[in-house]
């Protein structure tokens, strides 16, 4: 029997049990510097912040592309990049 989708943390743990993870505080200079080091070694950056947030951290597409030219950059905000609801958070 699977874990109900409504259990959030348990679902995350179940679906990511064989993966390594790290948490960064991108509001800090150290967190941003570590993100840049990780990006240089990565193939994909997945951004699910509201539009403009990664740019505030200096980690928008143009900045990331300058770190690694062949990066795949995924921006996936819940409400889209523009429009009246783009500033709102959400999870689907």
C-alpha positions as CSV (number, residue, x, y, z in Angstrom):
1,X,0.0,0.0,0.0
2,X,1.4,3.4,-1.0
3,X,1.7,6.5,1.1
4,X,-1.3,9.0,0.7
5,X,-0.2,12.0,-1.3
6,X,-1.4,14.3,1.4
7,X,1.4,13.2,3.8
8,X,3.9,15.6,2.1
9,X,7.2,14.8,3.9
10,X,6.5,11.0,3.9
11,X,5.8,11.1,0.2
12,X,9.0,13.1,-0.4
13,X,11.0,10.6,1.7
14,X,9.5,7.6,-0.1
15,X,10.1,8.9,-3.6
16,X,13.6,10.2,-2.9
17,X,15.0,7.4,-0.6
18,X,17.9,6.5,-2.9
19,X,19.0,10.1,-3.6
20,X,21.4,12.4,-1.8
21,X,20.2,15.9,-1.0
22,X,21.4,19.2,0.3
23,X,19.7,22.3,1.6
24,X,21.1,25.7,0.8
25,X,20.1,29.1,2.2
26,X,20.2,31.2,-1.0
27,X,19.6,34.3,1.0
28,X,23.2,34.1,2.2
29,X,26.4,34.8,0.3
30,X,27.7,31.4,1.3
31,X,24.6,29.6,0.1
32,X,24.8,31.5,-3.2
33,X,28.5,30.7,-3.6
34,X,27.9,27.0,-2.9
35,X,25.0,27.0,-5.4
36,X,27.4,28.4,-8.1
37,X,29.9,25.6,-7.3
38,X,27.2,23.0,-7.6
39,X,25.9,24.5,-10.8
40,X,29.4,24.3,-12.4
41,X,29.2,20.5,-11.9
42,X,25.6,20.0,-12.8
43,X,23.6,19.2,-15.9
44,X,20.2,20.7,-14.8
45,X,19.0,23.5,-12.6
46,X,15.3,23.2,-11.6
47,X,13.8,26.5,-10.3
48,X,10.3,26.4,-8.7
49,X,10.4,29.8,-7.0
50,X,8.1,32.6,-8.0
51,X,9.3,34.5,-11.1
52,X,12.2,36.8,-10.3
53,X,13.3,35.1,-7.1
54,X,16.4,33.3,-8.6
55,X,17.4,36.6,-10.3
56,X,17.4,38.3,-6.8
57,X,19.8,35.6,-5.7
58,X,22.0,36.1,-8.7
59,X,21.0,32.7,-10.0
60,X,18.7,33.5,-12.9
61,X,19.1,31.8,-16.3
62,X,21.5,34.3,-17.7
63,X,23.8,34.1,-14.6
64,X,23.6,30.3,-14.5
65,X,24.4,30.1,-18.3
66,X,27.5,32.1,-17.6
67,X,28.6,29.6,-15.0
68,X,27.9,26.6,-17.3
69,X,27.2,27.2,-21.0
70,X,25.3,23.9,-21.6
71,X,23.1,23.9,-18.5
72,X,19.5,22.9,-18.8
73,X,17.5,25.4,-16.8
74,X,13.9,24.6,-15.8
75,X,11.7,27.3,-14.5
76,X,8.4,25.9,-13.3
77,X,6.3,28.4,-11.2
78,X,2.8,27.3,-10.4
79,X,1.1,30.4,-11.7
80,X,3.3,31.1,-14.8
81,X,5.9,33.7,-15.5
82,X,3.5,36.6,-16.0
83,X,0.0,37.7,-15.3
84,X,-2.0,38.8,-12.2
85,X,-1.3,35.5,-10.2
86,X,2.3,35.0,-11.1
87,X,3.5,36.4,-7.8
88,X,1.6,33.7,-5.8
89,X,3.1,30.5,-4.5
90,X,1.4,27.2,-5.1
91,X,1.9,23.5,-5.4
92,X,0.1,21.2,-7.7
